[in-house]
Amino acid sequence: MSRHAPRTWMLASALLGTLGLSCTPPEEPFPNQDELEVLQSLHTPSAQPPKDPTNTYGDNPAAAALGLRLFNDPGLSSCGTVSCKSCHDGEGRSVDTAVAQGCDGKLTGRNPPTVLNAAYSTWFMWDGRADRLWNQALLPLLSPIEMNSTPELLRARLEAEYAADYRAVFGKDVTAEADDNRLLANFGKAIAAYERTVTRHNAPFDQDVRRFLEAVAAGKAEEDPAYLGLKTFVRKGQCSACHKGPMLSDDQFHNIGVKDLSDSQRGVAVAATPMLEWTFNSAGPYSDAPAGLESSRLQRLRSDLREKASELEGAYKTPTLRNVKLTAPYMHTGEVKTLEDVIELYNQGGEPAGNYAGVVSVTIKPLELTAEEKKALLKLLESMTGAAK
């Protein structure tokens, strides 16, 4: 190299600066290979949710019909006015308020998650207090804040209103079942059989992703209408770090810096341990899974609670983004009112430290999105609403 090269380079740099030009290397074309693989994972989920080995009745039409009746029945609550449907109705199958009202006007501590596509998940409730769809159904039933029911009330209601249907599905009279826990488990399994039918996908988003991938293959990615939205979602916005796969969720737990100063602010760090010892968990005596099948899954969670304790402090489950336009308000607190507000929360890197337990996940940081990028991301999120069945 010439001994004058450094000086020449400095002069060239000064000239570029004077002209308002930058020496920053050009941005890598979108998508790169890793981003392409992420995009390819965002395909439409299968029409039928994955089998649940812990629930023999999960795909039994008679169990689903019974589950629908139970889902809609306020007589299962001690106050006679609250049913599963009370918190999971309308297009979004949730409520349009931050929290929901249970028996005697009591309020839930969190926003009820939607039951749309719930059967595609592997962990349930915001904090992972349940590990299967059927055992999740027991929590609001028995919660003193929600339905405030009891095994005795459930037994009486099943015997009075559902005796024939219960016998047809479970092969045993309610009166012949001595184990209250078995009645509870069967109630949950019927509810889950119904909820497995509550699906809504095939969204415009899926068509956009397929078309965009074709444009990438043809070398015309930047010409596609979804280019900026997908680029923001995958690259600058880092949304796909957690919202990936067919359900647009990794179904794991993260701290994203949502303001929460409640007594339950620690999330999965506290809630998962009782679940691991719960008689109704998926490795317990009321699971239909072969012995040992679910134990390894729960053991991994037990190890994570021990080895990744700091990461799980204040962490909550990643919700699916499918049908997100229908499920406002957002986050486990229900205090983020609109999708624009959601985008802004992520754009600022979460709330300031001290407003929640623990520390935010490594991907949560200020994004510096432009107005155009925010608009494209909002349009993308709104396109994730599936066709009504």
C-alpha positions as CSV (number, residue, x, y, z in Angstrom):
1,M,0.0,0.0,0.0
2,S,1.2,3.5,-0.8
3,R,2.5,5.5,2.2
4,H,0.1,8.3,1.1
5,A,-3.0,6.0,1.4
6,P,-4.0,6.9,4.9
7,R,-3.9,10.6,4.1
8,T,-5.9,10.0,0.9
9,W,-8.5,8.0,2.8
10,M,-8.8,10.9,5.3
11,L,-9.3,13.4,2.6
12,A,-11.9,11.3,0.9
13,S,-13.7,10.8,4.2
14,A,-13.7,14.6,4.8
15,L,-15.0,15.2,1.3
16,L,-17.8,12.6,1.8
17,G,-18.7,14.2,5.1
18,T,-18.8,17.6,3.4
19,L,-21.1,16.3,0.7
20,G,-23.4,14.8,3.4
21,L,-22.5,11.2,2.5
22,S,-21.8,8.4,4.9
23,C,-19.0,5.8,5.1
24,T,-21.4,3.4,6.8
25,P,-21.6,0.2,4.8
26,P,-24.9,-0.4,3.0
27,E,-27.5,-2.3,4.9
28,E,-27.6,-6.1,4.2
29,P,-30.5,-6.9,1.8
30,F,-33.6,-8.2,3.5
31,P,-34.1,-11.1,4.1
32,N,-30.8,-12.7,4.8
33,Q,-30.7,-16.5,5.2
34,D,-31.5,-16.5,8.9
35,E,-34.4,-14.1,8.4
36,L,-35.6,-16.2,5.4
37,E,-35.9,-19.2,7.7
38,V,-37.9,-17.2,10.2
39,L,-40.3,-16.1,7.5
40,Q,-40.7,-19.6,6.2
41,S,-41.7,-20.7,9.7
42,L,-44.6,-18.2,9.8
43,H,-47.0,-20.5,7.8
44,T,-50.6,-21.1,8.5
45,P,-51.1,-23.6,11.4
46,S,-52.7,-26.9,10.8
47,A,-56.5,-26.9,10.9
48,Q,-56.5,-29.4,13.7
49,P,-54.6,-28.5,16.9
50,P,-51.9,-31.1,17.9
51,K,-53.1,-34.1,19.8
52,D,-53.0,-33.8,23.6
53,P,-51.9,-37.2,25.0
54,T,-53.0,-36.2,28.5
55,N,-56.7,-35.9,27.4
56,T,-58.2,-39.0,25.9
57,Y,-61.4,-37.1,25.2
58,G,-59.8,-34.1,23.5
59,D,-61.2,-35.0,20.0
60,N,-64.4,-36.7,21.0
61,P,-67.4,-34.8,19.5
62,A,-69.7,-35.9,22.4
63,A,-67.2,-34.5,24.9
64,A,-66.9,-31.2,22.9
65,A,-70.7,-30.9,22.9
66,L,-70.8,-31.5,26.7
67,G,-67.9,-29.0,27.1
68,L,-69.8,-26.3,25.2
69,R,-72.8,-26.7,27.6
70,L,-70.5,-26.6,30.6
71,F,-68.6,-23.6,29.2
72,N,-71.9,-21.6,28.9
73,D,-73.3,-22.6,32.3
74,P,-73.3,-20.0,35.1
75,G,-74.9,-22.5,37.4
76,L,-71.4,-24.0,37.9
77,S,-70.5,-20.9,39.9
78,S,-71.4,-20.4,43.5
79,C,-73.1,-17.1,42.7
80,G,-75.0,-18.5,39.7
81,T,-74.0,-15.7,37.4
82,V,-70.5,-16.4,36.1
83,S,-69.6,-19.0,33.5
84,C,-66.5,-19.6,31.4
85,K,-68.2,-17.7,28.7
86,S,-68.5,-14.6,30.9
87,C,-64.7,-14.0,30.4
88,H,-64.4,-15.6,26.9
89,D,-67.1,-14.2,24.7
90,G,-67.3,-12.0,21.6
91,E,-65.0,-12.1,18.5
92,G,-61.9,-12.0,20.6
93,R,-63.1,-14.6,23.1
94,S,-61.9,-12.4,26.0
95,V,-63.1,-9.2,27.6
96,D,-62.7,-5.6,26.4
97,T,-61.7,-4.3,29.9
98,A,-58.3,-4.6,31.6
99,V,-59.6,-7.2,34.0
100,A,-62.7,-9.3,34.3
101,Q,-65.5,-9.5,37.0
102,G,-66.1,-12.7,38.9
103,C,-68.6,-13.7,41.6
104,D,-69.8,-11.0,43.9
105,G,-68.1,-8.2,41.8
106,K,-64.6,-9.4,42.6
107,L,-62.0,-8.5,39.9
108,T,-59.4,-10.8,38.4
109,G,-55.8,-9.7,38.8
110,R,-55.0,-10.1,35.1
111,N,-56.5,-9.8,31.7
112,P,-58.2,-13.0,30.6
113,P,-56.2,-14.6,27.7
114,T,-58.2,-15.4,24.7
115,V,-59.4,-19.0,24.1
116,L,-59.0,-18.6,20.3
117,N,-56.5,-21.1,19.2
118,A,-55.6,-21.9,22.8
119,A,-55.3,-25.6,22.0
120,Y,-52.1,-24.9,20.1
121,S,-50.3,-23.8,23.2
122,T,-48.3,-25.9,25.7
123,W,-48.4,-23.6,28.7
124,F,-51.5,-21.8,30.1
125,M,-52.4,-18.7,32.0
126,W,-50.1,-15.8,31.8
127,D,-47.8,-17.1,34.5
128,G,-47.7,-20.8,33.5
129,R,-49.9,-22.0,36.4
130,A,-51.3,-24.8,34.1
131,D,-49.6,-27.0,31.7
132,R,-52.5,-28.4,29.7
133,L,-55.8,-27.0,28.4
134,W,-57.9,-29.2,30.5
135,N,-56.2,-28.5,33.8
136,Q,-56.3,-24.8,33.1
137,A,-60.1,-25.0,33.1
138,L,-60.1,-26.0,36.8
139,L,-58.4,-22.7,37.9
140,P,-61.2,-20.2,37.1
141,L,-63.8,-22.8,38.2
142,L,-62.3,-23.1,41.7
143,S,-60.9,-19.6,42.0
144,P,-62.7,-17.6,44.9
145,I,-62.4,-14.5,42.7
146,E,-63.8,-16.0,39.5
147,M,-66.5,-18.8,39.6
148,N,-65.8,-19.7,43.3
149,S,-67.1,-23.2,42.8
150,T,-66.4,-26.4,44.8
151,P,-66.2,-30.1,44.0
152,E,-69.5,-30.5,45.8
153,L,-71.2,-27.9,43.7
154,L,-69.8,-29.4,40.5
155,R,-71.0,-32.9,41.5
156,A,-74.5,-31.6,42.2
157,R,-74.7,-29.7,39.0
158,L,-73.4,-32.6,36.9
159,E,-75.9,-35.0,38.5
160,A,-78.8,-32.6,38.1
161,E,-78.2,-31.3,34.6
162,Y,-75.7,-33.5,32.8
163,A,-76.1,-37.0,34.1
164,A,-76.9,-38.7,30.8
165,D,-74.3,-36.8,28.8
166,Y,-71.6,-37.4,31.4
167,R,-72.4,-41.1,31.3
168,A,-72.3,-41.2,27.5
169,V,-68.8,-39.6,27.4
170,F,-67.1,-41.0,30.5
171,G,-68.9,-44.3,30.8
172,K,-69.8,-43.9,34.4
173,D,-72.6,-42.3,36.4
174,V,-71.8,-39.2,38.3
175,T,-73.2,-40.8,41.5
176,A,-70.8,-43.8,41.0
177,E,-67.7,-41.7,40.9
178,A,-66.4,-41.5,44.4
179,D,-63.3,-39.4,43.6
180,D,-64.1,-35.6,43.5
181,N,-60.8,-35.0,41.7
182,R,-61.8,-37.4,38.9
183,L,-65.0,-35.3,38.4
184,L,-63.0,-32.2,38.3
185,A,-60.5,-33.6,35.8
186,N,-63.4,-34.9,33.6
187,F,-65.0,-31.5,33.7
188,G,-61.7,-29.9,32.5
189,K,-61.3,-32.5,29.7
190,A,-64.8,-31.8,28.4
191,I,-64.1,-28.1,28.4
192,A,-60.9,-28.6,26.6
193,A,-62.6,-30.8,24.0
194,Y,-64.8,-27.9,23.2
195,E,-62.1,-25.3,23.3
196,R,-60.1,-27.4,20.8
197,T,-62.8,-26.5,18.3
198,V,-62.4,-22.7,19.0
199,T,-59.9,-21.8,16.2
200,R,-59.5,-18.9,13.9
201,H,-56.6,-18.6,11.4
202,N,-56.2,-18.4,7.6
203,A,-55.5,-14.7,7.9
204,P,-54.5,-12.2,5.2
205,F,-51.1,-12.2,6.9
206,D,-50.6,-15.8,5.7
207,Q,-51.3,-14.9,2.1
208,D,-48.9,-11.9,2.4
209,V,-46.1,-14.1,3.7
210,R,-46.5,-16.6,1.0
211,R,-46.6,-13.9,-1.7
212,F,-43.5,-12.2,-0.1
213,L,-41.5,-15.4,-0.2
214,E,-42.3,-15.8,-3.9
215,A,-41.1,-12.2,-4.4
216,V,-37.9,-13.0,-2.6
217,A,-37.3,-16.1,-4.8
218,A,-37.9,-13.8,-7.9
219,G,-35.5,-11.2,-6.6
220,K,-38.3,-8.6,-6.1
221,A,-38.6,-8.5,-2.3
222,E,-38.5,-4.7,-2.1
223,E,-41.4,-4.4,-4.5
224,D,-43.8,-6.4,-2.3
225,P,-46.4,-4.5,-0.3
226,A,-45.5,-6.4,2.9
227,Y,-41.8,-5.7,2.6
228,L,-41.5,-2.9,5.2
229,G,-43.9,-4.5,7.7
230,L,-42.1,-7.9,7.6
231,K,-38.7,-6.3,7.6
232,T,-39.6,-4.3,10.7
233,F,-41.2,-7.3,12.4
234,V,-38.2,-9.6,11.8
235,R,-35.2,-7.3,11.8
236,K,-35.4,-3.8,13.4
237,G,-38.4,-4.5,15.6
238,Q,-37.1,-8.0,16.7
239,C,-40.7,-9.1,17.1
240,S,-40.0,-12.5,15.7
241,A,-37.5,-13.2,18.5
242,C,-40.5,-14.3,20.5
243,H,-43.4,-14.2,18.0
244,K,-42.4,-16.9,15.6
245,G,-43.7,-20.2,14.2
246,P,-47.2,-20.9,12.9
247,M,-48.8,-19.5,16.0
248,L,-46.6,-16.4,16.1
249,S,-45.5,-17.3,19.6
250,D,-42.6,-19.3,21.1
251,D,-44.9,-20.2,24.0
252,Q,-42.2,-19.4,26.4
253,F,-41.9,-16.8,29.2
254,H,-40.2,-13.4,28.9
255,N,-39.9,-10.2,30.8
256,I,-40.7,-7.3,28.4
257,G,-40.9,-4.5,30.9
258,V,-44.7,-4.2,31.4
259,K,-45.6,-2.0,34.3
260,D,-46.7,-4.2,37.2
261,L,-46.5,-3.3,40.8
262,S,-49.0,-5.9,42.0
263,D,-48.3,-8.7,44.5
264,S,-48.1,-11.2,41.7
265,Q,-45.6,-9.2,39.6
266,R,-43.0,-12.0,39.7
267,G,-44.9,-14.1,37.1
268,V,-43.7,-17.6,36.2
269,A,-40.8,-17.4,38.7
270,V,-43.4,-18.0,41.5
271,A,-46.4,-19.6,39.7
272,A,-44.7,-22.5,38.1
273,T,-43.4,-24.2,41.2
274,P,-46.9,-25.0,42.7
275,M,-47.9,-26.3,39.2
276,L,-45.0,-28.7,39.2
277,E,-46.4,-30.3,42.4
278,W,-50.1,-30.0,41.4
279,T,-52.1,-33.3,41.4
280,F,-53.7,-32.2,38.2
281,N,-50.6,-31.5,36.2
282,S,-49.9,-33.4,33.0
283,A,-47.7,-36.0,34.8
284,G,-50.1,-36.5,37.6
285,P,-52.6,-39.3,38.3
286,Y,-55.4,-37.6,36.3
287,S,-53.4,-37.3,33.1
288,D,-54.2,-39.8,30.4
289,A,-50.6,-39.7,29.0
290,P,-48.5,-42.9,29.3
291,A,-46.3,-42.9,32.4
292,G,-43.2,-40.7,32.0
293,L,-44.3,-39.0,28.8
294,E,-44.9,-35.6,30.4
295,S,-42.3,-35.9,33.2
296,S,-39.4,-34.8,31.1
297,R,-41.2,-31.7,29.9
298,L,-41.9,-30.6,33.5
299,Q,-38.4,-31.5,34.6
300,R,-37.0,-29.1,32.0
301,L,-39.2,-26.3,33.4
302,R,-38.0,-27.3,36.9
303,S,-34.4,-27.0,35.7
304,D,-35.1,-23.6,34.0
305,L,-36.5,-22.3,37.3
306,R,-33.3,-23.2,39.0
307,E,-30.7,-22.4,36.3
308,K,-32.4,-19.4,34.7
309,A,-34.0,-17.8,37.7
310,S,-33.0,-14.3,36.9
311,E,-34.4,-14.6,33.3
312,L,-37.8,-15.8,34.6
313,E,-38.3,-13.2,37.3
314,G,-41.2,-11.1,36.2
315,A,-41.6,-13.1,33.0
316,Y,-45.0,-13.9,31.4
317,K,-46.0,-16.1,28.5
318,T,-45.7,-14.9,25.0
319,P,-49.2,-14.6,23.6
320,T,-50.1,-15.5,20.1
321,L,-50.3,-12.6,17.7
322,R,-53.0,-14.4,15.7
323,N,-56.3,-12.4,15.9
324,V,-54.5,-9.8,18.0
325,K,-56.7,-7.0,16.6
326,L,-59.6,-8.6,18.3
327,T,-58.2,-9.0,21.8
328,A,-57.5,-5.5,23.1
329,P,-56.6,-4.5,25.7
330,Y,-53.1,-6.0,25.9
331,M,-50.4,-7.5,28.1
332,H,-51.1,-9.5,31.3
333,T,-52.2,-6.3,33.1
334,G,-54.6,-5.3,30.3
335,E,-53.5,-1.8,30.7
336,V,-52.1,-1.3,27.2
337,K,-55.1,-0.2,25.3
338,T,-54.3,-0.3,21.6
339,L,-51.9,-1.9,19.2
340,E,-50.3,1.5,18.6
341,D,-49.6,1.6,22.4
342,V,-48.1,-1.9,22.2
343,I,-45.8,-0.8,19.4
344,E,-44.8,2.3,21.4
345,L,-44.1,0.2,24.5
346,Y,-41.7,-1.9,22.6
347,N,-40.2,1.1,20.8
348,Q,-39.2,2.7,24.1
349,G,-37.7,-0.6,25.3
350,G,-40.4,-1.3,28.0
351,E,-41.2,0.7,31.0
352,P,-38.3,2.2,33.1
353,A,-36.7,-0.3,35.6
354,G,-38.4,-0.3,38.9
355,N,-41.9,-0.6,37.4
356,Y,-41.8,-4.4,37.4
357,A,-40.0,-7.4,38.9
358,G,-36.7,-8.6,37.5
359,V,-34.9,-7.2,34.4
360,V,-36.1,-7.2,30.8
361,S,-35.1,-9.8,28.3
362,V,-32.0,-9.1,26.2
363,T,-34.1,-8.3,23.1
364,I,-36.1,-5.5,24.8
365,K,-34.3,-2.3,24.0
366,P,-35.2,1.0,22.4
367,L,-35.9,0.4,18.7
368,E,-36.0,3.9,17.2
369,L,-38.7,3.0,14.7
370,T,-39.6,5.6,12.2
371,A,-43.3,6.7,11.8
372,E,-43.4,4.8,8.5
373,E,-42.1,1.6,10.2
374,K,-44.6,1.9,13.0
375,K,-47.4,2.3,10.5
376,A,-46.2,-0.7,8.5
377,L,-45.9,-2.8,11.6
378,L,-49.4,-1.9,12.7
379,K,-50.8,-2.9,9.3
380,L,-49.0,-6.2,9.6
381,L,-50.4,-6.9,13.1
382,E,-53.9,-6.1,11.9
383,S,-53.5,-8.5,9.0
384,M,-53.0,-11.4,11.5
385,T,-56.8,-11.7,12.2
386,G,-58.1,-15.0,10.8
387,A,-61.3,-15.7,9.0
388,A,-64.3,-16.4,11.2
389,K,-65.6,-19.9,11.2
